[in-house]
Amino acid sequence: MAVTLAFIGFGEAGAAFAGDVPAQGYDSKTDDAQTRAAKLADFAAAGVTACDSAADALSGAQAVLSLVTADQALAAAQAGAKSIATGTLWFDMNSVAPETKRAAAAAIEAPGGRYVDVAVMAPVHPKRMGVPLLVSGPHAAEGARALKDIGFHDVSVVDGPVGAASSIKMIRSVMVKGVEALTAECLLAAEAAGVTEAVIASLDASSPSPGWQARADYNLDRMMVHGLRRAAEMEEVVATLEALGTGSAMARATIARQRAIGALELTPPDGLAAKLGALLPIHEKARAA
């Protein structure tokens, strides 16, 4: 079945998912004179037709991939609901709390759209269309088939309502993003104390595979590149945990650490030592201020 595809939001994930079927899309950065040219170039490079509004992007679309920042997921659904055609599948692939997904679903379903909760369970690179997806909600089975038609290879249906897939993603993020934040806290302290190699050797001795040198390098890289986005996702994780009533102290602390490193907007240098060398002086300066 041929699928007419629209993107709402076109950042790293949008570019990673483009190319297998003809598509059109809208990104709010095209509204800003300072970012318009670069964003139009991103669309062109991916072979996606850039539209001047969400309404234009949704025109004729049978399937929509919503790939905005976490804080804009509900607003994107509310805006999309004004133009979405009856029967169009709205794939909410944003990392937000189940409650946020349910509110977005209500907006999309009201005019006759079909909402699918999608959880993206790994970084979009290098797997791109092979990234594992979980889908849930009343349209999950049909949505899974459509996602495979679009070109996604690893799509699993989670039994349950809208929010079931996102619950898995959000609760998993407590560990994934939290370990990144703990890595930063541990290794920056080790570097400041001059005991980094000894600490890593001790960690490797207690957990030998994979080695902590490589693991820490990867974790810090993720935080330097995506810390702000991860902090926004962790805000949604806190909302998830608070709704469950299980407590969110560690997740709240993870927000602070992810945001602090992401806000530095540093290009990650190669290697753990170089990353620590870039981060530690900034943290020491902030402490002294």
C-alpha positions in Angstrom: 0.0 0.0 0.0 1.4 3.4 -1.0 1.5 5.8 2.0 1.4 9.6 1.7 3.7 10.7 4.5 3.9 14.0 6.4 6.5 15.0 8.9 5.6 17.5 11.7 9.0 18.5 13.1 12.1 17.7 11.1 15.2 17.4 13.2 17.6 14.5 13.6 14.9 11.8 13.8 13.0 13.2 10.8 16.1 13.2 8.6 16.9 9.6 9.8 13.4 8.4 8.9 13.1 10.2 5.5 13.9 8.8 2.1 12.0 5.5 1.7 8.7 7.0 0.6 7.7 10.4 -0.9 7.0 12.8 1.9 6.3 16.4 2.8 6.8 18.2 6.1 6.8 21.3 8.2 9.2 22.5 10.9 8.6 25.6 12.9 12.3 26.6 12.3 11.3 27.5 8.8 9.3 30.4 10.3 12.4 32.0 11.7 14.5 34.0 9.3 17.7 33.0 11.1 17.1 29.3 10.8 14.9 29.0 7.7 17.7 28.5 5.2 19.4 25.7 7.2 16.2 23.9 7.8 15.1 24.1 4.2 18.5 22.6 3.3 17.8 19.7 5.7 14.5 19.0 4.0 16.1 19.2 0.5 19.0 16.9 1.5 16.5 14.3 2.8 14.3 14.5 -0.3 11.3 15.8 1.7 9.1 18.6 0.3 9.2 21.5 2.8 5.8 23.2 3.5 5.1 26.6 4.9 2.6 25.4 7.5 1.5 22.3 9.4 -1.8 22.5 7.5 0.0 22.4 4.1 2.1 19.4 5.3 -1.0 17.5 6.4 -2.9 18.1 3.1 -3.4 14.7 1.5 -1.4 12.8 4.1 -2.5 9.3 5.1 0.2 9.1 7.8 1.9 11.7 10.0 5.1 11.3 12.0 5.1 13.8 14.8 8.8 14.4 15.7 8.9 17.6 17.7 10.6 18.4 21.0 9.0 16.9 24.1 7.6 20.2 25.3 5.8 20.8 21.9 4.3 17.3 21.5 0.8 18.2 22.8 0.8 21.6 21.0 1.7 19.9 17.7 -1.2 17.5 18.1 -3.6 20.3 19.0 -2.4 22.3 15.9 -2.5 19.3 13.7 -6.1 18.5 14.8 -7.2 21.6 13.0 -6.2 20.2 9.6 -6.0 16.5 9.9 -8.2 14.5 7.5 -10.6 11.8 8.8 -8.8 8.5 9.0 -5.3 9.9 8.9 -2.8 8.0 11.2 -1.0 10.4 13.6 2.1 8.6 14.9 3.2 10.4 18.0 6.9 9.4 18.2 7.8 12.0 20.9 9.3 11.1 24.2 6.6 12.3 26.6 4.5 11.0 29.5 1.5 8.7 29.0 -0.7 11.5 30.3 0.7 13.8 27.6 0.1 11.2 24.9 -3.5 10.7 26.1 -4.2 14.4 25.9 -2.7 14.5 22.4 -4.8 11.5 21.4 -7.9 13.3 22.5 -7.1 16.2 20.3 -6.3 14.1 17.2 -9.3 11.8 17.6 -11.8 14.6 18.0 -11.9 15.5 14.3 -11.6 11.9 13.1 -7.8 11.3 13.1 -6.4 8.0 14.3 -3.8 8.4 17.0 -1.0 5.9 17.6 1.3 6.0 20.6 4.9 5.3 19.4 7.9 4.8 21.6 11.3 5.0 19.9 13.4 2.6 21.9 17.0 3.4 20.8 19.0 6.2 19.2 17.9 6.8 15.6 21.5 6.5 14.4 22.8 4.3 13.0 19.7 2.1 12.7 17.5 4.7 11.1 14.4 2.8 9.8 15.6 -0.3 11.8 15.3 1.5 15.1 12.9 -0.6 17.4 9.5 0.9 17.8 6.7 0.0 20.3 3.2 1.0 19.4 0.0 1.0 21.5 -3.6 2.3 21.5 -6.8 1.3 19.6 -5.1 1.8 16.2 -1.8 0.1 17.1 -2.2 -3.0 14.8 -3.1 -1.0 11.7 -0.5 1.6 12.7 2.1 -1.1 12.9 1.3 -2.2 9.4 1.4 1.3 8.1 4.8 1.9 9.7 6.2 -1.2 8.0 4.8 0.1 4.7 6.6 3.4 5.3 9.8 1.3 5.7 10.3 0.7 9.5 11.6 -2.8 10.1 11.3 -3.4 13.8 7.7 -2.6 15.0 6.1 -4.3 18.0 2.5 -3.9 19.2 2.1 -3.4 23.0 -1.3 -4.5 24.3 -3.1 -1.7 26.0 -4.4 1.8 25.5 -2.6 5.0 24.4 0.2 5.5 26.9 1.2 1.8 27.3 4.1 2.1 24.9 5.2 5.4 26.3 5.1 4.0 29.9 7.8 1.5 28.8 9.9 4.2 27.3 9.5 6.7 30.1 10.3 4.2 32.9 13.2 2.8 31.0 14.6 6.3 30.7 15.0 6.5 34.5 17.8 4.0 34.1 19.2 5.0 30.7 19.4 8.8 31.3 20.1 8.3 35.0 23.2 6.2 34.3 24.4 8.9 31.9 24.0 11.5 34.6 25.7 9.3 37.3 28.5 8.8 34.8 29.1 12.5 34.6 28.9 13.0 38.4 31.3 10.1 39.0 33.9 10.8 36.4 34.1 14.5 36.8 34.8 13.9 40.5 37.3 11.3 39.7 39.1 13.6 37.2 39.1 16.4 39.8 40.7 14.1 42.3 43.2 12.7 39.9 41.9 9.1 40.2 40.0 8.6 37.0 42.0 5.5 35.8 41.7 3.8 39.2 38.0 4.5 39.4 37.4 3.1 35.9 39.5 0.0 36.7 37.5 -0.6 39.8 34.2 -0.2 37.9 35.5 -2.6 35.2 36.5 -5.2 37.9 32.9 -5.2 39.3 31.2 -5.0 35.9 33.7 -6.1 33.2 31.5 -5.9 30.1 31.4 -3.5 28.4 34.4 -1.6 29.7 33.6 1.6 31.6 36.1 3.6 29.6 34.0 3.1 26.4 30.7 3.3 28.3 31.6 6.5 30.1 32.8 8.0 26.8 29.5 7.2 25.2 27.4 8.4 28.1 29.2 11.8 28.2 28.9 12.1 24.4 25.2 11.6 24.6 24.8 14.3 27.3 27.0 16.8 25.5 25.0 16.4 22.2 21.5 15.7 23.6 21.5 16.8 27.2 18.9 19.5 26.7 16.6 17.1 24.9 17.2 14.4 27.4 16.4 16.8 30.2 13.1 17.6 28.5 12.3 13.9 28.2 13.2 13.4 31.9 10.6 16.1 32.8 8.1 13.8 31.2 9.6 10.8 33.1 9.0 12.7 36.3 5.4 13.3 35.3 5.1 9.6 34.6 6.6 8.6 38.0 4.5 11.2 39.9 1.3 9.8 38.3 2.4 6.4 39.5 3.1 7.7 42.9 6.5 5.8 43.1 8.8 8.9 43.7 11.1 10.8 41.3 14.0 12.1 43.3 16.7 10.5 41.1 14.9 11.4 37.9 14.7 15.1 39.1 18.4 15.1 39.8 19.1 13.6 36.4 17.3 16.5 34.8 19.6 19.0 36.5 22.8 17.1 35.4 21.6 16.4 31.8 20.5 20.1 31.4 23.7 21.5 32.9 25.9 19.6 30.4 23.6 20.0 27.4 23.4 23.8 28.0 27.2 24.1 27.5 26.6 23.3 23.8 30.0 21.8 23.4 31.0 19.7 20.4 32.2 16.4 22.0 35.9 15.8 21.5 37.2 12.3 20.8 37.9 10.2 23.8 36.9 10.2 27.5 40.0 12.2 28.7 39.3 15.0 26.2 35.6 15.1 27.2 36.5 15.3 30.9 39.2 17.9 30.1 36.5 20.0 28.3 33.9 19.7 31.0 35.8 19.8 34.3 37.2 23.4 34.0 33.7 24.7 33.2 32.2 23.0 36.3 35.0 24.2 38.5 34.5 27.8 37.2 30.8 27.6 37.9 31.5 26.3 41.4 33.9 29.2 42.1 31.5 31.8 40.8 
